[in-house]
Amino acid sequence: MGALLALASAVTYGIVDFTGGLLSRRAPFRAVTFLGQLGGLLLAAAAALLLSPHVPAPADCAWGALSGVGSGLAMLFLNRGLSRGAMSVVVPVSAVTSVALSVLCGVLLGDRPGTVAWAGIAVTAPALWLVAGGRAEPGTGVRDGLVASAGVAVQYLALGQAGADSGLWPVAAGRVAAVLVLLPGALRRPPRLRPRPACACVLVGAGAALGLILYLLAAHRQMLAVAVVLASLYPAVPVILGLALLHERITPRQTVGLVGAAAATVLLTLG
């Protein structure tokens, strides 16, 4: 069940990544990020109130807030990279580096994946790289991707430390923290979007919050290192959506990467 929840989180994040990337090319990336976090806050708060009636421990909310700081910064730099048309650079750098950091920290925190799970982890990094095109050009895209990857790693690791009895409150606390982190930039450059793209940004942010909720549920049922790797398979989704909706062509490298991602999914699920 934990593996399925982590995969559902990956699919959700992949859809959000694809949609957010399109929005960031048509609207200021700061506005897309801030409005998205507001949408995530609305959904997370409503879900916590409805599904988690118990008062959470302060420590769990603190872990959630730290996770929100990471996700807010990650989305800011990810959207900045996507707004500059560097998806083929930002996505692989952010995904692969965040997986490496998260797995390393998960093992240091006590995770002990089995041989089959380690095989899946080993396949994941090169598979994600190939799915995103297998390129790593120097410059702004790499810098954006590295900062985003650190934020993603903090997001996953901190959220995974929240207790299972805390319900969804850590996700809601994280959205509050993300909004506060992005608020100074939003005040300096107030979002000026028409109602339709503004609503789209809010919906994308709500989708990101849903992805975090699914990940949190997975982390409570699955080894943290494995949950992180499965949730980090999201780069395969934009590639598939690009093929289906934008009629993009898939390269031989991406084909190999998709096969590798599927193999990693099977190995991690069995492991």
Secondary structure, DSSP 4 states (H G I P E B T S, - for coil): -HHHHHHHHHHHHHHHHHHHHHHHTTS-HHHHHHHHHHHHHHHHHHHHHHH--SPPPHHHHHHHHHHHHHHHHHHHHHHHHHHTT-HHHHHHHHHHHHHHHHHHHHHHTT----HHHHHHHHHHHHHHHHHTTS---SSHHHHHHHHHHHHHHHHHHHHHTS-GGGTTHHHHHHHHHHHHHHHHHHHHS-----HHHHHHHHHHHHHHHHHHHHHHHHHTTS-HHHHHHHHTTTTHHHHHHHHHHS-PPPPHHHHHHHHHHHHHHHHHHH-
